[in-house]
């Protein structure tokens, strides 16, 4: 199992939430510091957004009901950790606040008469369990479970995020389906293959994944970000290759999926509601972030004398653009060979990220005025107010990636 530890440890920050509302949802389904999951997705199931997201999928009142839910979906079945030959838990990865281990989902058989189960009855299957690795992490996991509950109540969630099975109160854990392959690991594996392949002048200016697979990946991820911001009203807060998991897509020679995985967002520990009015307000401070994938305005706000602001949706847009650059160059650290301090300095001037990338060995894979640059440039504008929105980025991606 490849390591899922991030390239540089996320910086720890305080977290506080204040949310008023009622409602105790029951489970309606069967995220380094990642929560790996598995949603079976067939070749006909990509269903990505291909038109402007002009209308939400639900009315304002329904949206408020979902946001006002303050109790996460409950997981009430049993969990049995999967052990290795030495009797130790098998872990998918760990981060600042949590670790993720492999477990068997054991359905309970006793249910009170006429009372629907909180978790669906199912045959034993493998899941990923995200649990605290330190005493002060419990509130962060609870907040993440609440965000995941709200996302799970948003239509089309299964196409964009890992499957959330519920919050296991007894162990203060989040139960997800298990998808052990992260985009970061995939990039590293493909980069190793590329380094052992003779350089061809015909492909040296292409994204190392290949033009068609990179465009397909970009289109899918930008569509997901559009759904997250527009339909779900949530910002992720820590987008990076390590928080994107890859579910294989069933394909054949006629498949419309050049990138033969469905990318799913995971690790919502830094996520928060995008407030649109006073009655939907949520006070929350980012729990972690990872340079160099963090937007420069987030990093600069941490300088002495600055007050750290809650990030906005534009910060997610920048982070996804940086992630797509890593997928284009094969450099999962973005700035290979740089120490932590230099990477942070460059990340602080992130609006120059494309120019910085070109100064490294694989920078030729982002040629001037090529489709990668044209898709990335509007997403890394210095002023976050002038940066392209996720919704408009969906439209731009459809045009550029269809060329």
C-alpha positions, 0 to 999 in steps of 0.5 A: 500500500503506497504511502499517503503522507503529504509532501509537506506537513499541513500547518496546524491552526485552530478550528471553531464552529458555531451552527444552530439548527435541528435534525438528526439524519439517519444514514441514507447511503448503503478522505497524508490526512486522507480518508480513502473510499470506494464507490462502484462507478461504471463506464456510463456513470461519469455524468460530469457537468458539461453546461454552466451551473446556472441553477442549483439542484435544489431550492433555497429552503431545502438548502437551508434545511441541509445546512442547519442539520447539526448532527451527522449521519450515524454509523451504528454497525460494528467495525473490525480492524483488519490486521497484518501478520504481526497483529497490527492494524493495516493503515492507509495513511495518516496526517496531522490530526488523524489516521486512516485504517482498514476495517471490515464493516460488520452489520448488526442483526438486532434492530428495535421493532419498527425502527429503521437502522441508522446504518444500512444492513449490508454484507461484510465489506472493507471500509476506511475508518478515519480516527483521531491520532491526538486528543484535540482532534475529536472536534475536527472529526466531528465537524468533518462528519457534519460537512460530509453529512451535508454533502451526502444530502446533496444530489450527485454526491456519489460522482464527486466525493468519497462515500460517507457511511456515517460517524461512529460515535463510540470510537469518534471515527468517520467511516468511508468506503475504501479507495486506497489510490490517491492522485499523488501516488498515481502521479509519482508512479507515472512519473517513475515510468516516464523517467524510464522511458526514452524522451520523444520530441513528439511528446516532450511538450505534452502533459506527462499523463498525455494530452487526452487523459490530462484534459479528461482529469482536468474536466472531471476535477473542475466539474467536481469543484463547480458542484462542490461550490455551487450545488453543495455550497461548501468549500474544501479548504485543502485541495491537493493531489493527496486529497483526491482519490481515484476510483477505477472506471470500467472501460473498453476500447470505445470508452469516453474516459481517456483518464480511466479513473473517477477522481473523488474529493476526500479529506474534508477536515478543513472544509466549511460552508460558503456563507451567502447571507447572515442567517446561513453564517458559519464561524470557522477557521481552517484546521490545516493547509498544505503549501505549495498548493495553498493560495498565496493570500492564505499564506500571506495572511499568516505573516506576523501582524496579519489576522488569518481569515477564513479562506474563500472559494477562490482559494480552492480554485487556486489549489486545484489549478496547482494540483492540475499543474502537478498532474501536467509536469509529474512533479507532485511537489511542484518545485522539485529539489527545493527545500521547505523554506524555498517552496513556501517562498515561491508559494507565497508568490503563487500568481507566478506559479506557471513561470516558476514551474517553467524554471524546473526540468519538466516545465516544457510540459506547460508550453506558452499559450498551450491548453494547460496554460490557458486553462490554468492562468485564469485560476491563479490570478493574484487578486482572488476577487479577479480569479475565475469562479469554479462555475465559470471555470467549468465552462472554460474547461469544456471549451479548452478540453474539447479542442 
